[in-house]
Structure formats: C-alpha cells, structure tokens
Amino acid sequence: MKSKRWIELLGCFSVVLVLSGCAHVISPQVRQQAAMKLSLEEVRKNPEAYKGTVVVWSGVILSGENKSDGTWLEILELPANRQGKPSSTTRSGGRFLAKDFRFLDTALYAPNRLVTVAGTLSGTQQRPLGAVPYVYPVVTVMEMHLWPEEPVVVRDPYYDCYRYPPIWWRFYFGHGWCW
C-alpha cells in the first residue's frame, strides 16, 4: 500500500517537473489578455485597427536608446516556441518598437540579444530604415523577458574525435577513431 502511494507521489512530482520546464515566460494573466495569434504582418497592414490590443511578440534586439520618456528598443520579430523564446530562423514579420517606461541598461538590452515582449499596441512611428521610411508598430511594454546569452562553442574536430570515440572502439583499438 505504501509503495503505491510512493509511486503516485513520484508521478505527480514528475508531471509538475515536466510542466514547469515548458512554462511560458510571460505571465498567464497577460497571456489571457493577449491576442496570441495576431502577427506583426497583420498589424503592419492596418495598425490603427489593432490599437489598444495586447500582443506577445519575440525577436532579436537591433538597437536600444534611452530617452526622457523611457527606453526604446528596435526589435526584429522572430517566431517563438512554446515558451516564448525566439527561434533561430530566417522568417520574420518585420520590425517593431518596444517602449518601456523604465530605464533599461542598453549594455544588457544590447543588439543581438533575444527578447520576448508583451504589451499594448499604442500606435506607429515612422523612422528611416536606410534610405526608406519604415512604419514601426509601437508596443508599450507590460512585461519583457531578456533571454540569457548562449555561449558560443567552438569545436576542434581534431580533438573531439579523440575525446568522444565509441566506447567499443577504445577497448578494441585503444585510441580515437581519427587514425
């Protein structure tokens, strides 16, 4: 009887552990308000129709600027996974501006950092993008998650082939598989 109870507790713990690893970085309260399926492409076609709508978009920071009214981030939108993390893909809906009333250190919120933003669409702003005027949808930030930087791993193929040979190869030949 005690072993059955132990198995039930272990099963519950496993379910909680698995579900917590898949949690979205934006709070459930904000996600309930958000139009999760609304894409940046749709908003760029008719920005005034979506003014006041709560969105959750992810992307990579292109630039950041601190002004008297807060921090402005220019973000290239990228599709997100279940957790809200931008995926490394070549598909994008365009660019948008995230306006945060707080002071954000642009050394941390720096170019090439991944970010997930939840906020209210508050209009548009036209800025030059090269020689072309570009209309950016503006998201007033409610919540934002800055993803940790992932270390760049430089692999040495000569060393790696000796470090990770199959276990049977080591017993049979006594060295790596590159020879």
C-alpha positions as CSV (number, residue, x, y, z in Angstrom):
1,M,0.0,0.0,0.0
2,K,2.8,2.4,0.9
3,S,4.6,1.6,-2.4
4,K,1.5,2.5,-4.4
5,R,1.3,5.9,-2.6
6,W,5.0,6.5,-3.2
7,I,4.5,5.8,-7.0
8,E,1.6,8.2,-7.1
9,L,3.7,11.0,-5.4
10,L,6.6,10.3,-7.8
11,G,4.2,10.5,-10.8
12,C,2.7,13.8,-9.6
13,F,6.2,15.2,-9.0
14,S,7.3,14.2,-12.5
15,V,4.3,15.8,-14.1
16,V,4.9,19.1,-12.2
17,L,8.6,19.0,-13.2
18,V,7.8,18.4,-16.9
19,L,5.2,21.2,-17.0
20,S,7.4,23.7,-15.2
21,G,10.1,23.2,-17.8
22,C,7.6,24.2,-20.6
23,A,6.2,27.3,-18.8
24,H,5.9,30.5,-20.9
25,V,8.0,33.4,-19.8
26,I,5.0,35.8,-19.9
27,S,2.6,35.6,-17.0
28,P,-0.8,33.8,-17.6
29,Q,-2.7,37.0,-16.7
30,V,-1.1,38.9,-19.6
31,R,-1.3,36.0,-22.0
32,Q,-5.1,35.7,-21.3
33,Q,-5.5,39.4,-22.4
34,A,-3.3,39.0,-25.4
35,A,-4.3,38.2,-29.0
36,M,-1.7,35.4,-29.2
37,K,-2.4,34.6,-32.9
38,L,-2.1,38.2,-34.0
39,S,1.0,38.5,-36.2
40,L,3.2,41.6,-36.8
41,E,2.4,41.3,-40.5
42,E,-1.3,41.7,-39.9
43,V,-0.7,44.7,-37.7
44,R,1.6,46.4,-40.2
45,K,-1.2,46.2,-42.8
46,N,-3.7,48.1,-40.7
47,P,-2.1,49.4,-37.5
48,E,-5.0,51.6,-36.4
49,A,-7.4,48.7,-36.3
50,Y,-5.4,47.0,-33.6
51,K,-4.6,50.0,-31.4
52,G,-5.0,49.0,-27.8
53,T,-4.7,45.3,-28.4
54,V,-2.3,43.3,-26.2
55,V,0.3,41.3,-28.1
56,V,3.1,38.9,-27.2
57,W,6.0,39.0,-29.8
58,S,9.5,37.7,-29.7
59,G,12.6,38.7,-31.5
60,V,16.2,39.9,-31.5
61,I,17.1,43.4,-30.4
62,L,18.6,45.5,-33.2
63,S,19.2,48.7,-31.2
64,G,18.2,50.4,-28.0
65,E,18.0,54.1,-26.9
66,N,17.3,55.7,-23.6
67,K,15.2,58.8,-23.8
68,S,13.5,61.0,-21.2
69,D,10.3,59.0,-21.5
70,G,11.9,55.6,-21.1
71,T,13.8,53.1,-23.2
72,W,13.0,52.4,-26.8
73,L,14.1,49.1,-28.3
74,E,14.0,48.3,-32.1
75,I,13.3,44.6,-32.4
76,L,13.3,42.2,-35.4
77,E,10.3,39.9,-34.8
78,L,11.0,36.2,-35.0
79,P,8.7,33.2,-34.5
80,A,8.6,31.9,-30.9
81,N,8.5,28.4,-29.5
82,R,6.0,27.3,-26.7
83,Q,8.0,29.1,-24.0
84,G,8.0,32.3,-26.0
85,K,11.7,32.1,-27.0
86,P,12.5,33.4,-30.4
87,S,13.6,30.6,-32.8
88,S,16.6,31.0,-35.0
89,T,15.0,31.2,-38.3
90,T,15.2,33.4,-41.4
91,R,11.4,34.1,-41.3
92,S,10.3,37.4,-39.8
93,G,7.2,39.6,-39.8
94,G,9.3,42.8,-39.8
95,R,10.4,45.2,-37.1
96,F,8.6,46.8,-34.2
97,L,9.5,49.3,-31.4
98,A,9.1,48.4,-27.7
99,K,8.7,51.3,-25.4
100,D,9.4,50.6,-21.7
101,F,8.8,53.4,-19.2
102,R,11.6,52.1,-17.1
103,F,15.2,52.8,-17.6
104,L,16.8,49.7,-19.2
105,D,20.5,49.5,-19.4
106,T,21.3,49.2,-23.1
107,A,24.5,47.3,-22.3
108,L,22.3,44.4,-21.2
109,Y,19.5,45.0,-23.7
110,A,22.1,45.1,-26.4
111,P,22.0,44.2,-30.1
112,N,21.7,40.5,-30.9
113,R,20.1,39.7,-27.6
114,L,16.9,37.6,-27.7
115,V,13.8,39.1,-26.0
116,T,10.1,38.4,-25.6
117,V,7.8,41.4,-25.2
118,A,4.2,41.6,-24.0
119,G,2.4,44.9,-24.3
120,T,-0.3,47.1,-25.7
121,L,-0.2,48.3,-29.3
122,S,-0.1,52.1,-28.9
123,G,0.2,53.3,-32.5
124,T,3.0,53.6,-35.0
125,Q,6.2,55.6,-35.5
126,Q,7.9,56.3,-38.8
127,R,11.7,56.2,-38.8
128,P,14.2,55.9,-41.6
129,L,15.5,52.4,-42.4
130,G,18.4,53.1,-44.6
131,A,17.1,55.3,-47.3
132,V,13.5,54.1,-46.9
133,P,10.9,55.4,-44.4
134,Y,9.6,52.5,-42.3
135,V,6.5,52.4,-40.2
136,Y,7.1,50.6,-36.9
137,P,4.2,49.4,-34.8
138,V,4.9,50.6,-31.2
139,V,4.3,48.2,-28.3
140,T,4.1,49.8,-24.8
141,V,5.7,47.1,-22.6
142,M,3.7,45.4,-19.9
143,E,6.2,42.5,-19.4
144,M,9.5,41.7,-21.0
145,H,11.9,38.8,-20.8
146,L,15.5,39.1,-21.8
147,W,16.8,35.6,-22.7
148,P,20.2,34.6,-21.3
149,E,23.1,34.7,-23.8
150,E,24.0,31.3,-25.0
151,P,27.7,30.6,-25.1
152,V,29.4,30.1,-28.4
153,V,31.0,26.7,-28.5
154,V,34.0,26.5,-30.8
155,R,34.7,22.8,-31.5
156,D,38.0,21.4,-32.6
157,P,37.3,18.5,-34.9
158,Y,40.8,17.0,-34.4
159,Y,40.4,17.0,-30.6
160,D,36.8,16.0,-30.5
161,C,37.3,12.8,-32.5
162,Y,39.7,11.6,-29.8
163,R,37.6,12.7,-26.9
164,Y,34.4,11.1,-27.9
165,P,35.0,7.8,-29.7
166,P,32.5,5.0,-29.2
167,I,33.3,3.0,-26.1
168,W,33.8,-0.3,-28.1
169,W,36.4,1.5,-30.2
170,R,38.5,2.4,-27.2
171,F,38.5,-1.2,-25.9
172,Y,39.4,-2.6,-29.3
173,F,41.9,-0.2,-30.6
174,G,42.9,1.8,-27.5
175,H,42.7,5.2,-29.2
176,G,40.4,7.6,-31.0
177,W,38.7,6.9,-34.4
178,C,40.5,9.6,-36.5
179,W,43.5,7.4,-37.2
